[in-house]
Amino acid sequence: MEFKIRHESEQSEAGGKRTVQAELPGIAFESLARVIAATQLGARARFEGFLGAKSKRSRKLVLHVTNIEIIEGGANASTQAEG
C-alpha cells in the first residue's frame, strides 16, 4: 500500500526554534498496510522504517514502514512487520 505521511514539528537549530513541515511518500505491506487502511485520515501516528528506492526500477525515495503506532484518531494499534 502506498500512502503519504505529513510531518509537523518544532526543532532546535542554531540556538533557535524552527517549525518543520514535510510530506513524505510511504509504502507498507501485509499487516502494516491493513493497519494504515483502517486508520482515519489525519490521525497521529509514529512510523519506523527505512528510506529506500520505491522499487528496483524507480529511484524515487520512499519510507518503507516496518513499524507503526497509531497515537490517536484511528485503529488504536501498534504493529511491527515480521520477517
Buried (B, 14 or more C-beta within 10 A) or exposed (E): BEBEBEEEEEEEEEEEEEEEEEEBEBBBEEBBBBBBEEBEEEBEBEBEBEEEEBEEEEEEEBBBBBBBBBEEEBBEBEBEBEE
